[in-house]
Amino acid sequence: MRPSDFRMDEVIVRLERVEKRFDAIRAVDGVSFTVRRGEFVTLLGPSGCGKSTILRMIAGFEDPDAGHIEIDGIDVRDQPAHHRPVNMVFQSYALFPHLNVFDNVAFGLRRKKIASAEVEQRVKDYLHLVSLDNLDERYPSQLSGGQQQRVALARALVNRPKLLLLDEPLGALDLKLRRRMQVELKQLQRELQISFVYVTHDQDEALTLSDRIAVMNNGHILQVGRGREIYDRPQSLFVANFLGEANVLSGNVVSESGRFKAEIGGCLMPLGNVINPPVESGGVLFAIRPEHVRLSTEADVRKMRCLVEDKLFLGNGLVVYARNAARQLITVRNSDRALFDQLTPGQTVYVDWHSDDCSVLSE
Amino acid sequence: MPTRRNPLRQLRELWPLIPACILLLLFYALPLLLLLPNSFATKNGWSGSIYVSVLGDSYYWIIIGRSFWIAGISTLLCLVLGYPVAYYLVRLVSSRFRRYAYMIVIAPLFTSAVIRAMAWVVILGRRGMLNEALLAADLVDSPLRILYSESAIVVGLVYIMIPFMVLTIAAVLENVDSTLEEAARDLGASPLVTFFKVTLPLTLPGVVAGAFLVFALSLSSYVTPALLGGGRLKVIATLIFEQFMRVFNWPLGTTIASVLLIIALLVIWAYNKALTHRFVAGRRGAAATL
């Protein structure tokens, strides 16, 4: 065994400029990304953004029109689906209705001509792993949605794939069960050290589970990074809005004594490191998360002067809507009850934020 | 646990069957019952002697055997030829052309069976297109005797029956989620293994229904064997026709018809039982909870 077999930074899947068209529609348009050993990567995006198509191309159900896909260092262009060292958990589970739980899970092992004693042992082990002991004889139609989900998971994992592909696997479960399965899924993934590529349109699920998230729209990957990075520093309007809530304010980037500042509604606000400062000082969009906006009633020339428009009590959060001099709406979310209670509509307040919490959006 | 239902209510729920039942009673069961005494009417009063003579005569057994053999082979060929067509219609043809593909499959049904059988006479005859072609290509020295043989009847029956097989299988395949086939591929099954382990077992109800339909239609078909089998190569249907319409021996005709009906029912019963054991047993548990 080569020493590199143990390296955690080893690339399991590499996509390079992959394209896929369906008639005139560019479902996947020049997508590149890598997944490392043991990594949990989520493709997050609205339906029709191309995320499932990417999964299907990795699995071998669709051929890319351009670009290439490598699995474990091997170009899989000519590898049919049944020869690829990956397994998939389908959104509909796709359990074989004519086979019982045991035979469903054993299906992959039997294709590999593994001795029946070992098949039996491994099926039992993996059914135990997903907490489904003693249901071997049941048929899929006799199981609850959550149980079917676990069978689908065991059926894929029992083959010890290099990579597990999951296509919205929890989409059909109710909220409570989904939360529980998220935790179990994450534990399972850590325990087995298998790379996961997970497709979802649920941002909470993506943030809960993933080591890295790739946000997709219209066949493009807009931003890849750890959940926190993407959440705190969205690079585009789409990412800012799709992942959580954001105040998106138009303004200009201005340079003041060597430092960049955000000019919003006539105020100069602090701005963190701008990686790609706009060359022309044309209009740009800034994104600030509602919970990152600081609010006070004390006058301060360095802050943005706003008028309170409305306030909402949400139980676990307090939301204040304020408008600045340029009549831009700013949503503030915090938990300072004392401050919240004394605010009345029409009152003057002052808002600002930490320089790092303001992102410049492209497009 | 299913709750016990009111028997009166259960009876009331049978009302959709009433029109069909009336029709079948009047035009199938009643004529059959009226005809049945014929087979027991002999010169010496009522007796089962005609049955004894039919069942004891190898002449009839040969014809019965031939009829079942022809129907069975035709059914098998329809299945082997029809399944791929059904698969193509449901899984492969682009949705734009699917409608036309279905129309092509159904179109022959709009032509009279006589015309279609006659077409084969033209093709298979001694001086027919096939023999002319074979002679011209120097593949044979003298014309082959294809017409008026069992093969000719089988060819004609397969040609006529195949749409029934295709449509029945396609209807079932349509309801098999193609994701299941993808799942099988994903788990390491080649396309062939996927077919035999997933697609075929899941479409078995369609295969069984199609086979029943084609077998029954082939066994009872008259026109095709009459035209392609000639006068000498008899099957049960042509034999019964002959007894009723040419020889006017109604008692014998009725007897043969009854024997055919009983054997056909036995075959269908056995077939059904064998299939239930081999394939459907495993799904009974699943069906129980539906």
Interface residues (C-beta under 8 A of the other chain):
Chain A: A59 G60 F61 P80 A81 H82 H83 V86 N87 M88 F90 S92 A94 L95 F96 P97 H98 L99 N100 F107 G108 R111 K112 E137 R138 Y139 P140 S141 Q142 R155 A156 N159
Chain B: D177 T179 L180 E182 A183 A184 R185 D186 L187 G188 A189 S190 P191 V193 T194 K197 V198 P201 L202 G282 R283 G285 A286 T289 L290
